[in-house]
Amino acid sequence: MNWEHHEAEVLIIGAGAAGLRTAIELAQRGVEPLVVGKRAHGDAHTVMAAGGINAALGTRDEEDHWTLHAADTLREGHFVNQPQALELLTRLAPERVLELAAWGCPFERTEDGELEQRFFGAHTFRRTCFVGDETGKAILETLVKRADELDVPRQEYLMITEIVVGGGQALGAVGWEGSTGRPVAVSASAVVVAAGGCTGLYRRNSSRAGENTGDAMGLAWRAGAEMRDMEFVQFHPTGMVAPEQMAGELVTEAVRGEGGRLYNAEGERFMRDYAPEEMELAPRDVVARAIARELDEGRGTDKGGVYLDISHRDEEYIAHRLPDMYARFGRLGVDIAEEPMEVAPTAHYAMGGVKVDFATGATSVEGLYAVGEATGGLHGANRLGGNSLSETLVFGQLTGAHLAQWVAGRQTPVMQDEDIRRRLERWGRYSRQHGQHSPGRLVQRLQTLLELRAGIVRHGEGLELGLEELAELRRDADDLRVHTTPGSKYFQQVCNLEFMLDTAEMILWSAKRRRESRGAHFREDHRDSETNWRKSIVCRRREEGGLELITQDVGEPSEEVRRAIERGNGR
């Protein structure tokens, strides 16, 4: 087996905002990283983050402050956020957003030339900066341009299948080129996992096909890293319901931020019954469960949704502030300036992920780092809308700054040929197998399993059944029918299946262990939040295989943030 062998001071797996901001920081400090992604350059899941990015700039509400942003984040996370993480995020977000604007990101401006800010759900003040409803796309384009200016090396269409660890340290990774099927090995002093989340494990989700399939969690987990908060999966209240091929696609929170109203099929503005003060701008978990209840009790549309209406706004305003929504529904024959959209909850964001030291991005494995949605602990039990894009910039910069010092003077370890060959042969065997089960069908079964057993509403018995069904899926996955070229999209689906099975197991076990309801994790058999569960569940890999769960206290926020909460300045 012949393979290409590259060396890099830092290998970054994932070419979205988190990976690129890490790479930019390294390059600015004189370190040459290699950024790899399994899609084309500039085509990362970041483009799907539509509504905005948070920073307590105070351009619309002068009384806003980073401590108030932290208080909102902590309350929305139901007090199981990692305090160090959320305070770093809220302190540093203004600097990172202003930096991005200086690099040319075309944020909406006020009449005075300041960055415009809109409301998002569960925020006390207007602190969400935006570019219409295509904020993620604009941010990614800005980061790509900056990385290109710095000549950051990159490789497109490369599917990383395994991180190589030797002597307790990450040594690099192996994978396959999608265009040629050629195997690739990259030796590196440090490896950064920035490959997104895992909501593609659900049947209805807001991710594009083949994205957010648990790659980051699976890669880090098999390398020996610990995971945390895997039970917390956010269901965005508003995903499309039709046509079928677009079901689950995100209808941005910006619609509600700009005044969108929710109605059931009987014409009732039902959020009055669930959150009369906040209405449509209540926390995402509250709105998602409210919609689910309306559907379960028969007040949904024939297509299985509710109505989201922005038609009371002027058409010119809608077209300017919500250009993507206006155009997308227009192509389907729905004029949102005249009629409502049909929406239903969709799996949208994983609060859980790799356990890291947020100040550095370091995992429990030396030389292995993680950043962005790949990590767990920042958002607690429910993510505050608009914080995900802030997270990519803040922690990408911090991780890059730390790594620039960490790799200084280090000699890049070179992986041994035998280690590379053994790992490539293990994955290469998937290109020719004559079993009974199609990988695609197993992925669909897994997505349906999680939707049913670990969805918006959960139950202990259902979670137990889910684990039994997952064990059966694992047995079937040992008997695959595959005939493909390594690196192809079909081959990627086979690789994704392995990552998805590992990640699904951690979600199910963690959800079973947390016998309470908190944020996005709602147990029908344990409806209340328990004080003694104000902690994180951590997944560890046993040496003999399998996983073990431990609980860890999350710590207390700083005195400044506690004062902000006590003053009632949180939500």
PENORLIN-V479099 format. One record per pair of residues at least 24 apart in sequence whose ideal C-beta (glycine too) atoms are under 10 Angstrom apart, sorted by the first residue. I is the first residue (numbers start at 1). J is the second residue. Records with the same first field share a line. If there is no record, write none. Layout:
I = J, J
//
This chain:
1 = 183, 417, 420, 421, 424, 425, 428
2 = 182, 183
3 = 174, 175, 176, 177, 182, 183, 184, 185, 417, 420, 421, 424
4 = 155, 158, 177, 180, 182, 183, 184, 185, 186
5 = 172, 174, 183, 184, 185, 186, 187, 414, 415, 417, 420
6 = 34, 36, 153, 155, 172, 184, 185, 186, 187, 188
7 = 34, 172, 185, 186, 187, 188, 189, 412, 413, 414, 415
8 = 32, 33, 34, 35, 36, 153, 155, 172, 173, 186, 187, 188, 189, 190, 191, 407, 412
9 = 33, 34, 188, 189, 190, 403, 404, 406, 407, 408, 410, 412
10 = 34, 35, 188, 189, 190, 191, 192, 367, 369, 399, 400, 403, 404, 406, 407, 412
11 = 35, 36, 155, 160, 163, 170, 171, 172, 173, 186, 187, 188, 189, 190, 191, 192, 193, 412
12 = 36, 37, 152, 154, 188, 190, 191, 192, 193, 194, 195, 369, 371, 396, 399, 400, 403
13 = 37, 38, 158, 160, 163, 173, 175, 186, 191, 192, 193, 194, 195, 215, 216, 219, 220, 370, 374
14 = 38, 44, 45, 46, 160, 192, 193, 194, 195, 196, 215, 216, 219, 370, 371, 372, 373, 374
15 = 39, 40, 41, 42, 43, 44, 45, 46, 140, 143, 144, 147, 152, 154, 155, 156, 158, 194, 195
16 = 43, 44, 45, 46, 47, 48, 49, 136, 139, 140, 143, 194, 195, 196, 211, 372, 373, 392, 396
17 = 44, 45, 46, 47, 49, 53, 100, 136, 139, 140, 142, 143, 144, 194, 371, 372, 373, 388, 389, 391, 392, 393, 396
18 = 44, 46, 143, 192, 193, 194, 195, 196, 216, 361, 370, 371, 372, 373, 374, 375, 388, 389, 391, 392, 393, 394, 395, 396, 399
19 = 44, 46, 143, 147, 154, 192, 193, 194, 195, 196, 371, 372, 374, 392, 396, 399
20 = 44, 46, 139, 140, 142, 143, 144, 146, 147, 152, 154, 194, 392, 393, 396
21 = 96, 99, 100, 139, 143, 146, 147, 194, 371, 372, 392, 393, 394, 395, 396, 397, 398, 399, 400
22 = 192, 194, 361, 369, 371, 372, 392, 395, 396, 397, 398, 399, 400, 401, 402, 403
23 = 143, 146, 147, 150, 152, 153, 154, 192, 194, 396, 400
24 = 103, 143, 146, 147, 149, 150, 152, 393, 396, 397, 400
25 = 150, 396, 397, 398, 399, 400, 401, 402, 403, 404
26 = 150, 152, 190, 192, 396, 399, 400, 401, 403, 404, 407
27 = 146, 147, 149, 150, 151, 152, 153, 400, 404
28 = 146, 150, 152, 397, 400, 401, 404
29 = 400, 401, 403, 404, 405, 408
30 = 404, 408
31 = 189, 190, 400, 403, 404, 405, 406, 407, 408
32 = 150, 151, 152, 153
33 = 147, 152, 153, 154, 188, 190, 192, 400, 403, 404, 407
34 = 152, 153, 154, 155, 158, 186, 188
35 = 147, 152, 153, 154, 155, 156, 158, 192, 194
36 = 153, 154, 155, 156, 157, 158, 159, 160, 173, 175, 184, 186, 195
37 = 154, 155, 156, 157, 158, 159, 160, 194, 195
38 = 156, 157, 158, 159, 160, 175, 176, 177, 178, 195, 210, 211, 215, 487, 489, 492, 495, 496
39 = 156, 157, 158, 178, 208, 210, 211
40 = 156, 157, 178
41 = 144, 147, 148, 154, 155, 156, 157
42 = 137, 140, 141, 143, 144, 145, 147, 148, 154, 156
43 = 140, 144, 156, 208
44 = 136, 140, 143, 144, 194, 195, 196, 208, 211
45 = 136, 140, 195, 196, 197, 200, 206, 207, 208, 211, 212, 372, 373
46 = 135, 136, 137, 138, 139, 140, 141, 143, 144, 196, 372, 373, 388, 389, 392
47 = 134, 135, 136, 137, 138, 139, 140, 141, 208
48 = 134, 136, 137, 140, 206, 207, 208, 211, 212, 249, 250, 252, 348
49 = 134, 135, 136, 137, 139, 140, 206, 250, 252, 349, 373, 386, 388, 389, 392
50 = 130, 131, 132, 133, 134, 135, 136, 137, 206, 250, 251, 252, 253, 254, 255, 322, 324, 325, 389
51 = 118, 120, 121, 128, 130, 132, 133, 134, 135, 136, 250, 252, 253, 254, 255, 256, 257, 258, 322, 385, 386, 388, 389
52 = 107, 108, 116, 117, 118, 119, 120, 127, 128, 129, 130, 131, 132, 133, 135, 136, 139, 252, 253, 254, 257, 385, 386, 389, 390
53 = 93, 96, 97, 100, 105, 107, 115, 117, 127, 128, 129, 130, 131, 135, 136, 138, 139, 386, 387, 388, 389, 390, 391, 392, 393
54 = 89, 90, 93, 94, 97, 117, 120, 123, 127, 128, 129, 384, 385, 386, 387, 388, 389, 390, 391
55 = 89, 90, 92, 93, 94, 95, 96, 97, 98, 100, 115, 117, 127, 128, 129, 386, 389, 390, 393, 394
56 = 90, 91, 93, 94, 97, 117, 123, 125, 127
57 = 93, 94, 97, 98, 114, 115, 116, 117, 126, 127, 129
58 = 94, 114, 117, 125, 126, 127
59 = 109, 110, 112, 113, 114, 115, 116, 117, 126, 127, 129
60 = 110, 114, 115, 116, 117, 118, 119, 125, 126, 127, 128
61 = 117, 119, 123, 124, 125, 126, 127
62 = 125
63 = 124, 125, 569
64 = 117, 123, 124, 125, 126, 127, 569
65 = 90, 125, 127, 560, 564, 569
66 = 90, 91, 92, 93, 94, 127, 560, 561, 564
67 = 91, 557, 558, 559, 560, 561, 562, 563, 564, 565, 567, 569, 570
68 = 123, 124, 125, 127, 561, 564, 565, 567, 569, 570, 571
69 = 93, 94, 123, 124, 125, 127, 384, 386, 387, 390, 561, 564, 570
70 = 557, 558, 560, 561, 562, 564, 565, 570
71 = 124, 557, 560, 561, 562, 563, 564, 565, 566, 567, 568, 569, 570, 571
72 = 120, 122, 123, 124, 125, 127, 283, 384, 387, 564, 565, 569, 570, 571
73 = 122, 123, 378, 379, 380, 382, 383, 384, 387, 390, 557, 561, 570, 571
74 = 380, 384, 557, 561, 562, 564, 565, 570, 571
75 = 122, 124, 283, 380, 382, 384, 565, 570, 571
76 = 121, 122, 123, 283, 284, 285, 379, 380, 381, 382, 383, 384, 385, 387, 519, 570, 571
77 = 229, 232, 283, 351, 377, 378, 379, 380, 381, 382, 383, 384, 387, 518, 519, 520, 554
78 = 232, 283, 285, 380, 381, 382, 517, 518, 519, 520, 521, 529, 533, 534
79 = 380, 381, 518, 519, 529, 531, 534, 535, 554, 556, 557, 565
80 = 228, 229, 232, 351, 377, 379, 380, 381, 382, 514, 518, 519, 521, 529, 533, 534, 535, 536, 537, 553, 554
81 = 229, 351, 377, 378, 379, 380, 381, 382, 383, 384, 536, 554, 555, 557
82 = 228, 229, 355, 356, 357, 358, 375, 376, 377, 378, 379, 380, 536, 552, 554, 555, 557
83 = 358, 377, 554, 555, 556, 557, 558, 561, 562
84 = 357, 358, 359, 377, 378, 554, 555, 557, 558
85 = 356, 357, 358, 359, 375, 376, 377, 378, 379, 380, 391, 394, 395, 554
86 = 358, 377, 378, 379, 380, 384, 387, 391, 557, 561
87 = 358, 557, 558, 560, 561
88 = 358, 359, 378, 391, 394, 395, 398
89 = 358, 378, 379, 384, 387, 390, 391, 393, 394, 395, 398
90 = 127, 384, 387, 390, 394, 561
91 = 394, 560
92 = 390, 393, 394, 395, 397, 398
93 = 127, 129, 386, 387, 389, 390, 391, 393, 394
94 = 127, 129, 390
95 = 393, 394, 397
96 = 389, 390, 391, 392, 393, 394, 395, 396, 397, 398
97 = 127, 129, 139, 389, 390, 393, 394
98 = 129
99 = 146, 393, 397
100 = 129, 138, 139, 142, 143, 146, 389, 393
101 = 129, 142
102 = 142
103 = 139, 142, 143, 145, 146, 149
104 = 138, 141, 142, 145, 146
105 = 129, 131, 135, 138, 139, 140, 141, 142, 143, 145, 146
106 = 131, 132, 134, 138, 141, 142
107 = 131, 135, 138, 139, 142
108 = 132, 135, 320, 321
116 = 321
117 = 386
118 = 253, 254, 257, 258, 321, 386
119 = 253, 254, 256, 257, 258, 259, 281, 385, 386
120 = 252, 253, 254, 256, 257, 281, 284, 384, 385, 386, 387
121 = 237, 253, 256, 257, 275, 278, 279, 280, 281, 282, 283, 284, 286, 287, 384, 385, 386, 571
122 = 275, 278, 281, 282, 283, 284, 285, 286, 287, 382, 383, 384, 385, 386, 570, 571
123 = 257, 281, 384, 385, 386, 387, 571
124 = 564, 568, 569, 570, 571
125 = 569
126 = 257
127 = 386, 390
128 = 253, 254, 257, 384, 385, 386, 387, 389, 390
129 = 386, 389, 390
130 = 252, 254, 257, 258, 321, 386, 389
131 = 323
132 = 252, 254, 319, 320, 321, 322, 323, 324, 325, 326
133 = 250, 251, 252, 253, 254, 255, 257, 258, 321, 322, 323, 324, 325, 326, 327, 328
134 = 252, 254, 322, 323, 324, 325
135 = 252, 254, 386, 389
136 = 252, 388, 389, 392
137 = 324
139 = 389, 392, 393
140 = 389, 392
143 = 392, 393, 396
155 = 184, 186
157 = 487, 492
158 = 182, 184, 186, 487
159 = 184, 210, 215, 427, 486, 487, 488, 489, 491, 492, 495, 496
160 = 184, 186, 191, 193, 195, 215, 216, 219, 495
161 = 215, 218, 219, 222, 423, 424, 426, 427, 428, 430, 486, 487, 491, 492, 494, 495, 498, 499
162 = 218, 219, 222, 223, 420, 423, 424, 426, 427, 495, 498
163 = 188, 191, 193, 218, 219, 220, 221, 222, 223, 224, 225, 365, 367, 368, 423
164 = 188, 191, 223, 413, 415, 416, 419, 420, 422, 423
165 = 191, 222, 223, 224, 225, 365, 366, 367, 368, 419
166 = 413, 415, 416, 419
167 = 366, 413
168 = 224, 365, 366, 367
169 = 365, 366, 367, 368, 413
170 = 220, 223, 224, 225, 363, 365, 366, 367, 368, 369, 413
171 = 367, 368, 412, 413, 414, 415, 416, 419, 420
172 = 367, 412, 413, 414, 415, 419, 420
173 = 219, 223, 415, 423
174 = 415, 419, 420, 421, 422, 423, 424, 426, 427
175 = 219, 423, 424, 427, 486, 487, 495
176 = 424, 427, 428, 431, 485, 486, 487, 488, 491, 492, 495
177 = 486, 487
178 = 485, 486, 487, 488, 489, 491, 492
179 = 487, 488
180 = 485, 486, 487
181 = 428, 431, 484, 485, 486, 487, 488, 491
182 = 486, 487
183 = 420, 421, 423, 424, 425, 427, 428, 486, 487
184 = 420, 424, 487
185 = 414, 415, 417, 419, 420, 421, 423, 424
186 = 412, 415
187 = 412, 413, 414, 415, 416, 420
188 = 367, 407, 412, 413, 415
189 = 367, 403, 406, 407, 408, 409, 410, 411, 412, 413
190 = 361, 362, 366, 367, 368, 369, 399, 402, 403, 406, 407, 410, 412
191 = 219, 220, 223, 363, 365, 367, 368, 369, 370
192 = 361, 363, 367, 368, 369, 370, 371, 372, 374, 396, 399, 400, 403
193 = 217, 218, 219, 220, 223, 225, 353, 354, 356, 361, 363, 368, 369, 370, 371, 372, 374, 375
194 = 361, 369, 370, 371, 372, 373, 374, 375, 392, 395, 396, 399
195 = 219, 220, 370, 372, 373, 374, 499
196 = 349, 350, 353, 372, 373, 374
197 = 233, 234, 347, 348, 349, 350, 351, 352, 353, 372, 373, 374, 375, 376, 388, 503
198 = 230, 233, 347, 349, 350, 352, 353, 373, 374, 450, 499, 500, 502, 503, 504, 506, 507
199 = 233, 234, 235, 236, 248, 346, 347, 348, 349, 350, 373, 450
200 = 347, 350, 443, 447, 496, 499, 500, 503
201 = 233, 347, 350, 443, 446, 447, 449, 450, 451, 454, 496, 499, 500, 501, 503, 504, 507
202 = 233, 235, 248, 346, 347, 348, 446, 447, 448, 449, 450, 451, 452, 454, 455, 504, 507
203 = 247, 248, 346, 347, 444, 445, 446, 447, 448, 449, 450, 451, 452, 455
204 = 235, 239, 240, 241, 247, 248, 249, 304, 344, 345, 346, 347, 447, 451, 455
205 = 233, 235, 236, 239, 247, 248, 249, 250, 346, 347, 348, 349, 447, 450, 451
206 = 234, 235, 236, 238, 239, 240, 248, 249, 250, 251, 252, 345, 346, 347, 348, 349
207 = 248, 249, 250, 346, 347, 348, 349
208 = 249
209 = 489, 493
210 = 489, 492, 493, 496
211 = 496
212 = 347, 348, 349, 350, 373
213 = 443, 492, 493, 495, 496, 497, 498, 499, 500, 503
214 = 350, 353, 374, 496, 497, 498, 499, 500, 501, 502, 503, 504, 506, 507
215 = 374, 492, 495, 496, 498, 499, 500, 503
216 = 350, 353, 354, 370, 371, 372, 373, 374, 375, 499, 503
217 = 350, 352, 353, 354, 370, 373, 374, 375, 376, 499, 500, 502, 503, 504, 506, 507, 539
218 = 495, 496, 497, 498, 499, 500, 501, 502, 503, 506
219 = 354, 368, 370, 374, 499, 502
220 = 353, 354, 355, 356, 363, 364, 365, 368, 369, 370, 374, 375
221 = 354, 499, 502, 503, 505, 506, 539, 540, 541, 547
222 = 498, 499, 502, 541
223 = 354, 363, 364, 365, 367, 368, 541
224 = 363, 364, 365, 366, 368, 540, 541, 543
225 = 353, 354, 355, 356, 362, 363, 364, 365, 368, 369, 370, 539, 540, 541
226 = 354, 355, 356, 363, 364, 365, 376, 538, 539, 540, 541, 547, 550, 552
227 = 352, 353, 354, 355, 363, 364, 375, 376, 377, 502, 503, 506, 507, 510, 537, 538, 539, 540, 541, 547, 549
228 = 351, 352, 353, 354, 355, 356, 375, 376, 377, 506, 510, 536, 537, 538, 539, 550, 552, 554
229 = 350, 351, 352, 353, 355, 375, 376, 377, 378, 379, 380, 381, 506, 510, 514, 519, 521, 536, 537, 538, 539, 554
230 = 350, 351, 352, 353, 376, 454, 503, 504, 505, 506, 507, 508, 509, 510, 511, 513, 514, 536, 537, 538, 539, 547, 549
231 = 351, 352, 381, 454, 458, 463, 506, 507, 508, 509, 510, 511, 512, 513, 514, 518, 519, 520, 521, 523, 536, 537
232 = 285, 349, 350, 351, 352, 353, 376, 379, 380, 381, 382, 383, 507, 510, 511, 514, 518, 519, 520, 521, 536, 537
233 = 347, 348, 349, 350, 351, 352, 382, 450, 454, 455, 456, 507, 511, 520, 521
234 = 283, 284, 285, 288, 345, 346, 347, 348, 349, 350, 351, 379, 381, 382, 383, 385, 388, 456, 519, 520, 521
235 = 284, 285, 287, 288, 289, 291, 292, 344, 345, 346, 347, 348, 349, 382, 455, 456, 520, 522
236 = 284, 287, 288, 343, 344, 345, 346, 347, 348, 349, 383, 385
237 = 262, 271, 280, 282, 283, 284, 285, 286, 287, 288, 289, 290, 291, 292, 306, 308, 343, 344, 345, 346, 348, 456
238 = 262, 280, 284, 287, 288, 291, 305, 306, 308, 341, 342, 343, 344, 345, 346, 348
239 = 288, 305, 343, 344, 345, 346, 347, 348
240 = 303, 305, 328, 329, 332, 341, 342, 343, 344, 346
241 = 300, 301, 303, 304, 305, 306, 341, 342, 343, 344, 346
242 = 301, 302, 303, 304, 305, 332, 334, 341, 342, 344
243 = 303, 332
244 = 303
246 = 328, 332
247 = 303, 304, 305, 344, 346
248 = 344, 345, 346, 347, 348
249 = 328, 346
250 = 324, 325, 343, 346, 348
251 = 308, 322, 324, 325, 328, 329, 336, 341, 342, 343, 344, 346
252 = 322, 324, 325, 385
253 = 280, 281, 284, 287, 348, 385, 386
254 = 310, 321, 322, 324, 325, 385, 386
255 = 280, 308, 309, 310, 313, 318, 321, 322, 325, 336, 341, 343
256 = 280, 281, 282, 287, 308, 310, 385
257 = 281, 321, 322, 385, 386
258 = 310, 313, 317, 318, 321, 322, 325
259 = 309, 310, 312, 313, 317, 318, 321
260 = 307, 308, 309, 310, 311, 312, 313, 318, 322, 325, 336, 340, 341, 343
261 = 307, 308, 309, 310, 311, 312, 340
262 = 287, 290, 291, 294, 306, 307, 308, 309, 340, 343
263 = 294, 299, 301, 306, 307, 308, 309, 340
264 = 290, 291, 294, 295, 297, 298, 299, 300, 301, 305, 306, 307
265 = 294, 295, 298, 299, 300, 301, 302, 303, 305, 306, 307, 342
266 = 294, 298, 299, 300
267 = 299, 307
268 = 294, 299, 306
269 = 307, 309
270 = 294, 299, 306
277 = 571
278 = 571
280 = 308
281 = 385, 571
282 = 571
283 = 382, 383, 384, 385, 519, 520, 571
284 = 345, 348, 349, 382, 383, 384, 385, 519, 520
285 = 345, 381, 382, 383, 456, 517, 518, 519, 520, 521, 522
286 = 382, 519
287 = 345
288 = 344, 345, 346, 347, 348, 382, 456, 520, 522
289 = 345, 456, 457, 517, 520, 522
290 = 345
291 = 343, 344, 345, 456
292 = 344, 345, 455, 456, 457, 522
293 = 456, 457
294 = 344
295 = 344, 345
296 = 456, 457
300 = 342, 344
301 = 340, 342, 343, 344
302 = 342
303 = 342, 344
304 = 342, 344
305 = 340, 341, 342, 343, 344, 345
306 = 340, 341, 342, 343, 344, 345
307 = 339, 340, 341, 342, 343
308 = 336, 340, 341, 342, 343
309 = 336, 339, 340, 341
310 = 336, 337, 340, 341
311 = 335, 336, 337, 338, 339, 340, 341
312 = 337
313 = 337
345 = 455, 456
347 = 447, 450, 451, 454, 455, 456, 520
348 = 383, 385, 388, 520
349 = 373, 379, 382, 383, 385, 387, 388, 520
350 = 374, 375, 376, 379, 383, 503, 507, 520
351 = 375, 376, 377, 378, 379, 380, 381, 382, 383, 519, 520, 521
352 = 376, 377, 379, 381, 503, 506, 507, 510, 521, 536, 537, 539
353 = 377, 378, 379, 503, 506
355 = 536, 538, 539, 540, 552
356 = 395, 399
357 = 398, 399, 402
358 = 391, 394, 395, 398, 399
359 = 395, 398, 399, 401, 402
360 = 395, 398, 399, 401, 402, 403, 405, 406
361 = 395, 396, 398, 399, 400, 401, 402, 403, 406
362 = 399, 402, 403, 406
364 = 538, 540, 541
367 = 403, 406, 407, 410, 413
369 = 399, 400, 402, 403, 406
370 = 395, 399
371 = 395, 396, 397, 398, 399, 400
372 = 396, 399
375 = 399
376 = 536, 537, 538, 539
377 = 536, 538, 552, 554
379 = 519, 520
380 = 518, 519, 520, 534, 536, 554
381 = 514, 516, 517, 518, 519, 520, 521, 529, 533, 534, 536
382 = 518, 519, 520, 521
383 = 519, 520
384 = 571
424 = 486
427 = 486, 491, 494, 495, 498
428 = 486, 491
429 = 480, 482, 486
430 = 480, 482, 484, 486, 490, 491, 493, 494, 495, 497, 498
431 = 482, 483, 484, 485, 486, 487, 488, 490, 491, 494
432 = 482, 483, 484, 486
433 = 478, 479, 480, 481, 482, 483, 484, 494
434 = 479, 480, 481, 482, 483
435 = 476, 477, 478, 479, 480, 481, 482
436 = 476, 479, 480, 481
437 = 473, 475, 476, 477, 478, 479, 480, 481, 482, 497
438 = 476, 480, 481, 482, 490, 493, 494
439 = 477, 480, 481, 482, 484, 490, 491, 492, 493, 494, 495, 496, 497, 498
440 = 490, 493, 494, 497
441 = 476, 481
442 = 473, 474, 476, 477, 480, 493, 494, 497, 500, 501
443 = 473, 477, 493, 494, 496, 497, 500, 501
445 = 469, 470, 472, 473, 476
446 = 470, 473, 477, 497, 500, 501, 503, 504
447 = 500, 504
449 = 473, 504, 508
450 = 500, 503, 504, 507, 508, 511
453 = 504, 507, 508, 511, 512
454 = 504, 507, 508, 510, 511, 512, 521
455 = 522
456 = 520, 521, 522
457 = 517, 522, 523, 524
458 = 508, 511, 512, 514, 517, 521, 522, 523, 524, 525, 526
459 = 511, 522, 523, 524, 525, 526
460 = 511, 512, 515, 523, 524, 525, 526
461 = 512, 524, 525
462 = 508, 511, 512, 523, 524, 525
463 = 507, 508, 509, 510, 511, 512, 513, 514, 523, 525
464 = 508, 512
465 = 508
466 = 504, 505, 507, 508, 509, 511, 512
467 = 504, 505, 508, 509, 511, 512
468 = 508
469 = 504, 508
470 = 501, 504, 505, 507, 508, 509
471 = 501, 505
473 = 497, 500, 501, 504, 505
474 = 498, 501, 502, 504, 505
477 = 501
502 = 539, 541, 547
505 = 539, 546, 547
506 = 537, 539, 541, 547, 549
507 = 539
509 = 537, 539, 546, 547, 548, 549
510 = 536, 537, 538, 539, 547, 549
511 = 537
512 = 537, 549
513 = 537, 539, 549, 550, 551
514 = 549, 551
//
